[in-house]
């Protein structure tokens, strides 16, 4: 009976110690994710709004880490038209291509 009680107490203590350690790890992980999210917040590098009548389309190059993303908004839906993990040249090339195509189609871009 003493052995059973000793094992139960030991398991309880180990369980509590592990739970505290797990909570500490979760807190550290959440803090790291928050810091990473803050450091990777969108920083607009180039933006154009193109209109044709009531139709509005938006192109925006956003820095992402060491690379970029090109967001294209059409009819209220935003999609990634291009991404790069290093540098923003590719995103700017696609930005200019899409902007040119819109202008050829009668859109006015600013």
C-alpha positions, 0 to 999 in steps of 0.5 A: 500500500505504501508503494502504491501511495508513493508511486501515486504521489511521484506521478502527481509531482512529475505531472505537475512539474511537467505541466508547469514546464509545458506552460512555460514552453507554450508562453515562450513559443507564443512570445516568439510567434508574436515577435516574429509576426511583428517583425514581418508586418506588411511594409508596402514597397509599391502600390497602384490603384487602377480604376475602370468605371466602378471596377477598382483593382489594387496592386501592392508590393509588400516586403516579407522578410528578405523577400516580397509578395505582390498582392492583387485585389480584384472585386474585393478578393486579394490574391498573391500574384507573385512572391520572392524569398530574396529581394523584390525585383521579381515582385516589381517586374510582375507589378509593372506587367499587370499594371501595364496590362490593366492600362492597355485594357482601359484602366487608369492607374495612379 
